[in-house]
Amino acid sequence: MKAIVIEDEKRAATHLIRLILEVDASIEIVAELQTISQSVDWFRKNPMPDMVSLTFI
């Protein structure tokens, strides 16, 4: 399974990735993005991942 993480705080992104991999170590984190513009650009240039994780506050 391929996943991307969209999170603007590096510490939170690192923690989230750690949690994802604890649940299933076979998940491949293919991108860690920090902004909406990075995310839009990534989706335009890459195939859709199986999982997208993002947080809103």
JOSULDA-V149409 format. One record per backbone hydrogen bond with DSSP energy under -1.0 kcal/mol. NH is the residue of the N-H (numbers start at 0). CO is the residue of the C=O. E is the energy in kcal/mol with one decimal. If there is no record, write none. Layout:
((NH CO E) (NH CO E))
This chain:
((2 27 -2.9) (3 50 -1.9) (4 30 -2.3) (5 52 -3.2) (6 32 -2.7) (12 8 -2.4) (13 9 -2.7) (14 10 -2.2) (15 11 -2.6) (16 12 -2.6) (17 13 -2.2) (18 14 -2.3) (19 15 -2.6) (20 16 -2.4) (21 17 -1.6) (22 18 -1.8) (23 19 -2.1) (26 23 -1.8) (27 0 -3.2) (29 2 -2.8) (32 4 -3.0) (38 34 -2.0) (39 35 -2.9) (40 36 -2.2) (41 37 -2.5) (42 38 -2.7) (43 39 -1.8) (44 40 -1.3) (45 41 -1.4) (49 1 -1.6) (50 1 -1.6) (52 3 -2.4))
